[in-house]
């Protein structure tokens, strides 16, 4: 038995003795010792009870299957092993909650820059592409000028002429790859009408 546990045991034994003599007129010092020993026992019981309760709740949850099929069970946790990013929690929140339009300008511009080619490909005219690129470049320059703190703006401006040329190339490649649509099938009355005429 360790020294700490032996002291507690001796105090409890002494407290039990004092309890039996309580009615026989014990001294105030002995009364105080008895109260201290009882209080210590209550604290110890409370800690053991909390630990036992937690252990019970964990075992109960495991039995009910509440820990089964957790998101990253048996898989590597994303982001481990990468360089430390002080804005990891903001990026994670934006990604998890699919938030757009909120957050530091630097992060929003990075996200927009990554999706800019797809946005440009969805446009129909060269003027629309130029307008989007000019607006993007203006916002990048404005974000670099602001000194409000936050992550640094590392997004580069886009060369409008080069991006328009790339947009034309991608558009031409899509038109070449697109299969020719077959001639629409005529209804029965169109076939009869054309056949008789």
Secondary structure, DSSP 8 states (H G I E B T S, - for coil): --HHHHHHHHHHHHHHHHHHTGGGT--HHHHHHHHHHHHHHHHHHHHHHHHHHHHHHHHHHHHHTTTTT-TTTTS--TTTTS---TTHHHHHHHHHHT--S-S-HHHHHHHHHHHHHHHHHT--SHHHHHHHHHHHHHHHHHHHH--S-SS--------HHHHHHHHHHHHHHHHHHS---------HHHHHHHHH-
